[in-house]
Amino acid sequence: MGSIPAVYRQLIAALLAGGFTTLTASPFELWWLGPVAAGLMYAGTHQLTAAQAALKGWLYGVALFGSGASWVYVSIHDYGYTGVPLALLLTALFVCVLALFFAATLWLYRRFTGPRLALVSFAGIWVLGEVLRTYLFTGFPWLLLGSGYVDSPLAAWAPIGGVYLLSLLVALSGSLGAALLLRRQWWTLAPLAAIWLIPLALPTQWTTPAETPTRVALLQGNLPQLEKWTPEGQRNAANIYSDLTRDVADDVDLIVWPETALPMMETQARPVLERVQSNLPTDTALMTGIVQRDINDRYFNSVVGVGNVEGSYQKEHLVPFGEYLPLESLLRGAINFFNLPMSSFTKGAPDQAPMEAAGVSIGNAICYEIIYPQLVASRARESDVLMTLSNDTWFGASIGPHQHLQMARLRALENGRYVLRATSNGITAIIDAQGRIVERAAQFEIASLTGEFYATQGLTPFTRMGSWPVWFLAALMALVGVRRTHRR
């Protein structure tokens, strides 16, 4: 690459770094590439103009989302009734727009920081960019830099500061490593060693499990998405989940059906649920995802229960285009993708009380909600176990379900809570309080996953304080490298 101009080398490095970041996440789990990616983004950026740095950041984002969020095409084309050319165009637009977050991040870094302590400010600004991506325009905290570290030596930091602390440490490792290798700044060895060795002395368990486990069955109906809402699909769903429930009812305390397991309104599903309940042991609880409609003709993506269950839950953080349509008056009817069934949901109220089932307090996060660390931490504060019902059928056979499962595992580790993950066609799993998979069902099969979980008491530092301390630390780190100007 010696004959390639320096600017082009930087842009090529950005494309490599974006691909490397995808490889840190499931199903690849090459977490050691994270600091390499961060180092490539840090090294040489101060030799670029602010505009060139923005282009470098944008190309990183294009490579990251083009490789790591390619499952969007499956959702748009296979299940969004959209032809190949338009599906490719919409996917490209999605990738290019999301990449602007990284363009803004590197533009700010280059525009306002000088060489003094630049390696510190780089990590801080990177995390602030991730925070912005989490919340702006409803947010998309998918493939955060720290998301792939649940099985890494850095995992013990997660209960302390969550995914943003992991991102901060990975980005800082990258900039420290670049300074060490390129400029022989030997002092960087000390903070590098601290980042990676301190976890060896950190507690492995912050919460206390109950003395006796709760027996659970997570049911996976594997219904074809395109047939699910037809009359035949509704009958099949009722029969499959009723039969699976009958087979496990005598052996477990809690039975869980996935998101919209019965593809019908709750009023239509009640006879099915009551018939199933009549065959359940007295103390057995059954929970399921369902669509609710209230007296004002508003629709909610919900969790309800029968048997030994109290309360319900309505999804608070909805998926744009999938569950509601931004600018609906302008977009509805423009193309088939904007007419997806069940894309007019209303969000549930904040601060909903946890559900009680089989004597356990359950914090819910339906599907997409599990990727939001702050939201899940707020649920964990009031509950003994976390539960996420999902329909990953929208992702097809892509890498999306694997990434989704990994983020659920990280939420378990951050909060010291078991996570029960019931999905329509996979990946259904029981995850322990250290983020490890205890049991999992195969994808694309009808399955009954039975096992045990332990209700837990106590709070991790992250559950107690959330992400705010790390956000504040990232802001301080960003400020220490801000370029100082002097008047003549």
C-alpha positions in Angstrom: 0.0 0.0 0.0 3.1 2.2 -0.1 2.2 3.7 -3.5 -1.4 4.5 -2.4 -1.9 8.2 -1.3 -2.2 8.6 2.4 -5.9 9.7 2.2 -6.9 6.7 0.3 -5.1 4.4 2.7 -7.2 5.9 5.5 -10.4 5.3 3.6 -9.4 1.7 2.9 -8.6 1.3 6.6 -12.1 2.5 7.4 -13.7 -0.1 5.2 -11.6 -2.8 6.8 -12.4 -1.6 10.3 -16.2 -1.7 9.6 -16.0 -5.3 8.5 -13.8 -6.2 11.4 -16.4 -4.8 13.8 -19.1 -7.0 12.3 -16.8 -10.0 12.9 -16.6 -9.2 16.6 -20.3 -10.0 17.0 -22.2 -13.3 16.7 -22.1 -15.6 14.9 -18.4 -14.9 14.3 -17.4 -13.7 17.8 -13.8 -12.6 16.9 -13.9 -10.1 19.7 -10.1 -9.4 19.5 -10.7 -7.6 16.2 -12.5 -4.8 18.1 -9.4 -2.9 19.3 -7.9 -3.5 15.8 -10.9 -1.8 14.2 -10.8 1.1 16.7 -7.0 1.5 16.2 -7.5 1.7 12.4 -10.1 4.4 12.9 -7.8 6.4 15.3 -4.5 6.0 13.5 -3.8 8.8 11.0 -7.1 10.6 11.4 -5.4 13.7 12.7 -3.6 14.0 9.3 -6.9 14.3 7.6 -9.1 17.4 7.2 -12.4 17.5 9.1 -14.2 16.7 5.9 -11.9 13.8 5.1 -12.3 12.4 8.6 -16.1 12.6 8.1 -15.7 10.6 4.9 -13.6 8.0 6.8 -16.3 7.7 9.5 -19.0 7.4 6.9 -17.2 4.6 5.0 -16.7 2.8 8.3 -20.4 2.9 8.9 -21.2 1.8 5.4 -18.9 -1.3 5.8 -20.3 -2.0 9.3 -24.0 -1.8 8.5 -23.6 -3.2 5.0 -22.0 -6.3 6.4 -23.5 -6.5 9.9 -27.1 -5.3 9.2 -27.6 -6.9 5.9 -30.6 -8.8 7.3 -32.6 -5.6 6.7 -32.8 -6.7 3.1 -34.5 -10.0 4.1 -37.1 -8.1 6.1 -37.8 -5.6 3.2 -37.7 -8.1 0.3 -38.9 -11.5 1.7 -41.5 -10.2 4.1 -42.1 -6.6 3.0 -43.6 -7.4 -0.4 -40.9 -5.4 -2.1 -39.1 -6.2 -5.4 -35.4 -6.8 -5.6 -34.3 -3.4 -7.0 -36.4 -1.4 -4.6 -35.4 -3.6 -1.7 -31.7 -3.1 -2.6 -32.3 0.6 -2.8 -34.0 0.9 0.5 -31.4 -1.3 2.2 -28.6 0.9 0.7 -30.4 4.0 1.9 -30.8 2.5 5.4 -27.0 1.7 5.5 -25.9 5.1 4.1 -28.1 7.1 6.5 -27.0 5.2 9.6 -23.3 5.6 8.5 -23.8 9.4 9.0 -23.5 8.9 12.7 -19.9 7.8 12.3 -19.3 10.6 9.8 -20.5 13.1 12.5 -18.4 11.4 15.2 -15.1 11.6 13.3 -15.9 15.1 12.0 -16.3 16.3 15.6 -13.2 14.4 16.7 -11.0 16.0 14.0 -12.6 19.4 14.2 -12.3 20.0 17.9 -9.4 17.9 19.2 -5.7 18.4 18.9 -2.9 15.9 19.2 -2.6 16.4 23.0 -4.4 13.4 24.7 -6.1 12.7 21.4 -6.2 9.0 22.1 -8.3 9.6 25.2 -10.7 12.0 23.5 -11.1 9.6 20.6 -12.6 6.9 22.9 -14.8 9.4 24.6 -16.2 10.9 21.4 -16.7 7.4 20.0 -19.0 6.4 22.9 -20.9 9.7 22.8 -21.6 8.9 19.1 -23.0 5.6 20.2 -25.2 7.3 22.7 -26.5 9.6 20.0 -27.2 6.6 17.7 -29.1 4.9 20.6 -31.7 7.7 21.0 -31.8 10.0 18.0 -34.8 9.4 15.7 -36.0 6.6 18.1 -32.5 5.0 18.0 -30.7 2.0 16.6 -28.2 0.7 19.2 -27.4 -2.4 17.0 -23.7 -3.4 16.7 -22.3 -1.1 19.4 -18.6 -1.6 19.6 -18.9 -3.3 23.0 -21.8 -5.6 22.0 -19.6 -8.6 21.1 -17.7 -8.9 24.4 -20.0 -11.1 26.5 -17.5 -14.0 26.1 -14.3 -11.9 26.2 -11.8 -11.1 29.0 -13.6 -7.7 29.3 -16.9 -9.3 30.2 -16.5 -8.7 33.9 -16.8 -4.9 33.2 -20.3 -5.3 31.9 -22.1 -5.5 35.3 -20.2 -2.3 36.3 -20.8 0.0 33.4 -22.7 -2.0 30.7 -22.2 -2.1 27.0 -21.1 1.6 26.8 -18.2 0.9 29.2 -17.2 -2.0 27.1 -17.3 0.2 24.0 -15.2 2.8 25.8 -12.6 0.3 26.8 -12.4 -1.3 23.4 -12.0 2.1 21.7 -9.4 3.2 24.2 -7.6 -0.1 23.7 -7.5 0.6 20.0 -6.1 4.1 20.4 -3.6 3.0 23.0 -2.5 0.1 20.9 -2.0 2.4 17.8 0.1 4.8 19.9 2.2 1.9 21.1 2.8 0.3 17.7 3.1 3.4 15.5 4.8 5.9 17.8 6.4 3.6 20.4 4.7 5.3 23.3 5.6 2.7 25.9 3.6 4.4 28.7 0.5 3.0 27.0 1.3 -0.5 28.2 0.2 0.4 31.8 -3.4 1.5 30.9 -3.7 -1.4 28.4 -2.7 -3.9 31.0 -5.2 -2.4 33.5 -8.1 -2.5 31.0 -7.5 -6.2 30.3 -6.2 -7.5 33.6 -8.4 -5.8 36.2 -11.4 -8.0 35.1 -9.5 -11.0 36.6 -10.0 -9.5 40.1 -13.6 -8.3 39.6 -16.6 -10.3 41.1 -18.1 -12.9 38.8 -21.5 -12.7 40.6 -23.2 -9.5 41.8 -26.7 -10.9 42.5 -28.0 -13.7 44.8 -30.0 -16.6 43.2 -33.0 -18.1 44.9 -32.4 -21.4 46.7 -34.8 -23.4 44.5 -35.1 -23.1 40.7 -38.3 -22.4 38.7 -39.0 -24.9 35.9 -39.8 -23.4 32.6 -40.8 -24.4 29.1 -40.2 -22.0 26.1 -42.2 -23.0 23.1 -41.2 -22.3 19.5 -43.9 -22.9 16.9 -41.9 -22.2 13.7 -44.8 -20.8 11.8 -44.1 -19.3 8.3 -44.3 -15.6 8.6 -46.1 -15.1 5.2 -48.8 -17.6 6.2 -49.1 -16.7 9.9 -51.9 -14.2 9.6 -54.1 -16.2 7.2 -57.1 -18.1 8.6 -55.2 -21.4 8.1 -52.1 -19.9 9.8 -54.2 -18.9 12.8 -55.6 -22.4 13.1 -52.2 -23.9 12.8 -50.8 -21.6 15.5 -53.6 -22.5 17.9 -53.1 -26.2 17.4 -49.3 -26.2 17.5 -49.1 -24.2 20.7 -51.9 -26.0 22.4 -50.3 -29.4 21.6 -46.8 -28.3 22.7 -48.3 -26.9 26.0 -50.2 -30.2 26.7 -46.9 -32.1 26.4 -45.0 -30.1 29.0 -47.8 -28.8 31.3 -47.2 -31.4 34.1 -43.5 -30.9 34.3 -43.0 -27.1 34.6 -44.1 -24.1 36.6 -44.0 -21.6 33.8 -44.8 -22.0 30.1 -43.9 -19.2 27.7 -45.1 -18.6 24.1 -43.3 -16.1 21.9 -44.3 -12.7 20.5 -47.7 -12.9 18.7 -47.7 -16.6 19.1 -51.4 -16.6 18.3 -51.7 -14.3 15.2 -55.0 -12.7 16.2 -56.5 -10.1 18.5 -56.6 -11.0 22.2 -60.4 -11.1 22.1 -60.1 -13.8 19.4 -57.4 -15.6 21.3 -59.2 -15.8 24.6 -61.2 -18.9 23.9 -58.0 -20.7 22.8 -56.1 -19.5 26.0 -59.0 -20.5 28.2 -59.2 -23.9 26.7 -55.4 -24.4 27.2 -55.8 -23.1 30.8 -58.4 -25.6 31.6 -55.8 -28.4 31.1 -53.1 -26.7 33.1 -52.2 -27.7 36.7 -53.5 -25.2 39.2 -50.2 -23.5 40.0 -48.8 -23.5 36.4 -48.5 -20.1 34.6 -48.7 -19.5 30.9 -47.5 -16.3 29.3 -47.8 -15.3 25.6 -47.2 -12.4 23.3 -50.5 -11.1 21.8 -52.0 -8.2 20.0 -54.4 -6.1 22.1 -57.0 -3.6 20.9 -58.5 -1.1 23.3 -61.9 0.7 23.2 -60.3 3.6 21.3 -59.3 1.2 18.5 -55.6 1.4 19.4 -53.4 -1.6 19.0 -50.6 -2.8 21.4 -47.9 -5.4 21.1 -48.5 -7.1 24.5 -47.7 -9.9 26.9 -50.6 -11.5 28.8 -51.0 -14.6 30.8 -53.5 -17.2 32.2 -53.3 -19.5 35.2 -50.9 -18.4 37.9 -50.2 -15.0 36.3 -50.9 -11.4 37.4 -50.7 -8.3 35.3 -49.8 -7.6 31.6 -47.3 -5.7 29.6 -47.6 -3.4 26.5 -44.5 -2.8 24.4 -43.1 0.7 25.1 -40.3 1.0 22.5 -41.7 0.3 19.0 -39.8 -0.5 15.8 -40.1 2.2 13.1 -41.7 0.9 9.9 -42.3 -2.5 11.5 -44.7 -1.4 14.3 -45.4 2.2 13.4 -44.9 4.3 10.4 -43.0 7.7 10.8 -44.6 10.4 8.7 -47.6 8.1 8.2 -49.7 10.6 6.3 -47.0 11.0 3.7 -45.7 7.4 3.4 -48.7 5.1 4.0 -49.6 3.6 0.6 -46.5 4.9 -1.3 -45.1 1.4 -1.6 -46.0 -2.1 -0.3 -43.3 -2.0 2.4 -45.1 0.9 4.0 -48.3 -1.2 4.2 -46.9 -4.0 6.4 -49.6 -5.7 8.5 -49.7 -4.7 12.1 -47.6 -1.5 11.5 -49.9 0.8 13.4 -49.2 0.0 17.0 -49.4 2.4 19.9 -46.6 2.4 22.5 -47.3 1.3 26.0 -47.0 3.5 29.1 -43.6 4.0 30.7 -42.8 2.5 34.1 -45.2 -0.5 33.8 -45.1 -2.8 36.8 -43.5 -6.2 36.3 -45.7 -9.2 35.8 -46.0 -11.9 38.4 -46.0 -15.5 37.2 -45.4 -18.8 39.1 -44.3 -16.7 42.1 -41.6 -14.8 40.2 -41.5 -11.1 39.3 -40.8 -10.8 35.5 -39.5 -7.8 33.7 -40.5 -7.8 30.0 -38.7 -6.6 26.9 -40.5 -7.5 23.7 -38.2 -8.3 20.8 -36.4 -5.0 19.8 -36.6 -3.6 23.3 -33.9 -6.0 24.6 -31.2 -4.1 22.7 -31.8 -0.9 24.8 -29.5 -1.2 27.9 -31.2 1.6 29.9 -34.7 0.3 29.3 -33.8 -3.3 30.3 -31.9 -2.0 33.4 -35.1 -0.2 34.5 -37.0 -3.4 34.2 -34.4 -5.4 36.1 -34.5 -3.1 39.1 -38.0 -4.3 39.9 -37.9 -7.9 38.8 -36.3 -11.3 39.6 -35.9 -12.4 36.0 -36.0 -10.9 32.6 -38.1 -12.2 29.7 -37.9 -11.3 26.0 -40.5 -12.6 23.6 -39.4 -12.2 20.0 -40.3 -12.9 16.4 -37.0 -13.2 14.6 -38.7 -14.8 11.5 -38.3 -11.3 9.9 -34.5 -11.9 9.8 -34.8 -15.2 7.9 -31.6 -17.3 7.9 -29.3 -14.2 8.2 -26.9 -13.3 11.0 -29.6 -11.1 12.6 -31.0 -13.6 15.1 -27.5 -14.5 16.3 -26.7 -10.8 17.0 -30.0 -10.4 18.7 -29.4 -13.4 21.0 -25.9 -12.0 21.8 -27.4 -8.7 22.9 -29.9 -10.5 25.1 -27.0 -12.4 26.7 -25.2 -9.0 27.4 -28.4 -7.7 29.1 -28.3 -10.8 31.4 -24.7 -10.2 32.3 -25.2 -6.4 32.8 -28.1 -6.9 35.2 -27.2 -10.2 36.9 -30.5 -11.7 35.9 -31.6 -14.8 34.0 -33.1 -14.0 30.6 -35.8 -16.2 29.2 -35.9 -15.8 25.4 -38.8 -17.3 23.5 -38.9 -16.8 19.8 -41.2 -17.9 16.9 -38.5 -19.8 15.0 -35.3 -19.3 16.9 -33.0 -18.7 18.6 -35.0 -19.7 21.8 -32.7 -19.9 24.8 -32.4 -19.8 28.6 -29.5 -17.5 29.6 -28.1 -17.4 33.1 -27.1 -14.4 35.2 -23.5 -14.4 33.8 -24.8 -14.2 30.2 -24.1 -17.9 29.5 -26.5 -20.0 27.5 -27.9 -22.8 29.7 -30.2 -24.3 27.1 -31.1 -23.4 23.5 -33.4 -24.8 20.8 -32.4 -25.2 17.2 -33.6 -22.7 14.6 -36.3 -23.3 12.1 -37.8 -26.2 14.1 -40.9 -26.7 16.2 -39.5 -27.1 19.7 -40.2 -27.2 23.4 -37.2 -26.0 25.3 -37.5 -27.0 29.0 -35.1 -26.1 31.7 -34.6 -24.2 35.0 -33.9 -20.7 36.0 -33.2 -19.0 39.3 -34.9 -15.8 40.4 -32.2 -13.4 41.6 -32.1 -10.6 44.2 -29.8 -7.7 44.4 -28.6 -5.2 41.9 -25.4 -4.9 39.9 -23.7 -1.4 39.8 -25.0 -1.0 36.2 -28.6 -1.9 37.2 -28.5 0.5 40.1 -26.9 3.5 38.2 -27.5 2.8 34.6 -25.3 4.2 31.8 -25.1 7.7 33.2 -21.7 7.4 34.9 -20.1 6.0 31.7 -21.7 8.7 29.6 -20.3 11.4 32.0 -16.9 9.7 31.9 -17.0 9.6 28.1 -17.8 13.4 28.0 -14.9 14.2 30.3 -12.5 12.1 28.1 -13.8 13.9 25.0 -13.1 17.3 26.6 -9.5 16.6 27.7 -8.4 16.5 24.1 -10.3 19.6 22.9 -8.0 21.9 21.0 -7.1 25.1 23.0 -7.1 28.3 21.0 -5.1 31.4 21.9 -5.6 35.0 21.0 -2.7 37.0 19.5 
